[in-house]
Amino acid sequence: MKHLFFASLFALTVAPTAFANEDGAYLDAPYPNLVRAIDDAHLAKNLKGKSDTNAVIDLMTPVRSQGSRGTCSIFSAAALIEGLMNIKGTGNSETDLSEEYLQYNVNAGSTSDGSYATKNFSAIRTNGMADESVLPYIGDNWVSFQDSTAQKRCGYLTSTAKDSCLIVHHDPAQRYRTDAELLDETKQWYDPEFVAARNDGLQFKFDNLSSSTYSTIYNTTQVKQMLDRGIPVILEQTFYYGAWNHRTADSLNISRNLDHWSKGIVGYPFPGSMDAQQSPTKRAGHSILLVGYDDSVVIDFPVKMADGTTKTFKLKGVYYFKNSWGTGSFGLDAEIDGVSRPGYGTMTQQYAHDYGSFYYFNL
């Protein structure tokens, strides 16, 4: 892969801000138009029943943290591209693409940090992906926390332009300015980092994306067939706080299983549960990268019901996934087929099938 690392020409003047809560479980806005895949796995005769998940994970890049921003879909998209590059042989386990640059290209001009897979894929095909070293990710949410970097990059703006700048961390009008304009030190919008990222992204596009395609996956057989072949798949879903054992569950009077949180186990919003009743009152979404499945795994879930009782449910069949909440809290004790995998998770297939959409990208 040929990269034009313009950072060598323009020294980065802004260091990435330390994350206020590196393993915070921050969510995205509710996803529009989720497409429920047809659960037709029982019709497929050629599925393995269990993919070689650890072999796929060994080809993935490290689990990263989105910090205090609602950028989970940005991270799942970047993780997918990084993994596909390694699988294809154009990258390696240390490949690190700039979520900061993708977030800018997806949401510049918007006053929301939420996104979704197909929007992200379109931005990647149009603008490419810059390297993390060229435009490092900043995990702080500037809307609620403005430091000196935020003032420097956004302080001269007003109204919607400023609001959007605080979301994407650069002036949203930078995308329309020429390199010469952005390198004029007399201008408020002087931004050599953005020039470096844009040129690096275009080189990435030339090197890697000439024949790329993407699509929604409309049946679960195809999802598992891809995982059988060692190809990761993005899952975006409606978020249920109890199923995820998320900290917000406490404020909604939904029970949490902290052992499952630590192990990265995600359940299901069972009918009649507090989770099924209360989570829709505070709607959110989350995006993850599926790396494998096992149809034979059975997990018990003690669940608080809306009538105050506790019932134990049993579900069979799971997906394994790479998350974007770091490695120090969710999935701290995650294990997949006997291998420790901090930051990864195990999700019931029923939850994924009933409340999510699947997407792939062909690099």
RABELGI-V718392 format. One record per backbone hydrogen bond with DSSP energy under -0.5 kcal/mol. CO is the residue of the C=O (numbers start at 1). NH is the residue of the N-H. If there is no record, write none. Layout:
co = <CO/CO>
nh = <NH/NH>
This chain:
co = <1/3/4/5/6/6/9/13/17/21/22/24/28/31/34/35/38/38/40/40/41/49/51/52/53/54/56/57/64/66/69/71/72/73/74/75/76/77/78/79/80/81/82/83/84/85/85/85/92/93/96/97/98/99/100/101/102/103/104/107/116/117/118/119/120/121/122/123/124/130/131/131/137/139/140/141/141/145/147/148/149/150/151/154/158/158/159/160/161/162/163/164/164/165/166/171/172/173/173/174/178/179/181/182/183/184/187/191/192/193/194/195/196/197/198/199/200/201/201/202/203/204/205/209/213/215/216/217/218/219/220/221/222/223/224/225/226/227/230/233/234/235/236/237/239/240/241/241/242/243/246/247/248/249/249/250/256/257/258/259/260/260/261/261/262/264/266/268/270/272/273/274/275/278/279/280/284/285/286/288/288/289/290/292/293/294/294/297/299/301/303/304/304/305/309/311/311/313/315/317/318/319/320/320/321/322/324/329/330/331/331/334/336/339/341/343/345/346/347/348/349/350/351/352/355/356/357/358/359/360/361/362>
nh = <3/5/6/8/9/10/11/15/139/24/67/26/285/34/36/37/40/220/43/44/44/295/53/56/57/58/59/60/326/69/71/75/76/77/78/79/80/81/82/83/84/85/86/87/88/89/90/91/95/62/132/99/102/103/104/105/106/107/108/110/120/121/122/123/124/125/126/127/128/98/134/135/139/68/142/144/145/147/151/152/153/154/155/157/161/162/163/164/165/166/167/167/168/169/142/174/175/176/177/177/182/183/184/191/185/187/190/195/196/197/198/199/200/201/202/203/204/129/205/206/207/208/209/212/362/360/218/358/38/223/224/225/226/227/228/229/231/230/232/290/359/288/357/286/241/244/245/246/245/267/249/250/252/252/254/253/258/261/262/263/264/265/264/331/333/346/348/270/273/306/277/278/279/281/282/283/239/28/237/235/290/322/233/320/51/297/318/317/315/313/311/274/275/308/305/303/313/301/299/349/294/347/291/292/345/289/66/332/329/334/343/341/339/336/344/323/321/266/319/352/353/354/355/356/238/37/236/217/234/215/363/213>
